[in-house]
Amino acid sequence: MSPRTGRPKSNNPKDTQLAVRLDDETLKQLDAVAAAYSETRVQTIRRGIKVLHSEMEKKK
């Protein structure tokens, strides 16, 4: 039997999908931030969530 092919399993799989509707201005802002940090839209959104969460934790 041949070894298993394909991508290896992730330690932190991202299996929850979320759809978001944005207006043109917000999308332009997201794209500008993503371009400034050389990352994808999704990476920018995840980083934004982490920043906001850490700010929330500091206020506690």
C-alpha positions as CSV (number, residue, x, y, z in Angstrom):
1,M,0.0,0.0,0.0
2,S,1.4,3.4,-0.9
3,P,1.9,6.1,1.7
4,R,-0.9,8.6,2.3
5,T,-0.8,11.5,-0.1
6,G,-2.1,15.1,0.1
7,R,-1.7,17.8,2.6
8,P,-0.8,16.9,6.2
9,K,-3.5,17.3,8.9
10,S,-3.3,20.7,10.6
11,N,-2.9,21.0,14.4
12,N,-5.4,23.8,14.3
13,P,-7.9,23.1,11.5
14,K,-10.0,26.1,10.4
15,D,-13.3,24.2,9.7
16,T,-15.8,27.0,10.6
17,Q,-16.8,29.1,7.7
18,L,-18.1,32.6,8.2
19,A,-19.7,34.9,5.5
20,V,-19.5,38.6,5.9
21,R,-21.1,41.4,3.9
22,L,-19.1,44.6,3.7
23,D,-19.8,48.0,2.1
24,D,-17.3,49.3,-0.4
25,E,-15.6,51.7,2.1
26,T,-15.0,48.9,4.6
27,L,-13.7,46.6,1.9
28,K,-11.2,49.2,0.7
29,Q,-10.0,49.7,4.3
30,L,-9.6,46.0,4.7
31,D,-7.7,45.7,1.5
32,A,-5.4,48.7,2.4
33,V,-4.5,47.2,5.8
34,A,-3.9,43.7,4.2
35,A,-1.7,45.3,1.6
36,A,0.2,47.3,4.1
37,Y,1.0,44.2,6.2
38,S,1.5,42.0,3.1
39,E,-1.1,39.5,4.2
40,T,-4.5,38.2,3.0
41,R,-7.8,39.5,4.0
42,V,-8.4,36.5,6.2
43,Q,-5.1,37.0,8.0
44,T,-5.9,40.7,8.6
45,I,-9.3,39.8,10.0
46,R,-7.9,37.2,12.3
47,R,-5.2,39.6,13.5
48,G,-7.8,42.3,14.1
49,I,-9.8,39.9,16.2
50,K,-6.7,39.0,18.3
51,V,-5.9,42.7,18.8
52,L,-9.4,43.5,19.9
53,H,-9.6,40.4,22.2
54,S,-6.3,41.3,23.9
55,E,-7.5,44.9,24.4
56,M,-10.7,43.5,26.0
57,E,-8.7,41.3,28.3
58,K,-6.6,44.3,29.4
59,K,-9.7,46.1,30.5
60,K,-10.8,43.3,32.8
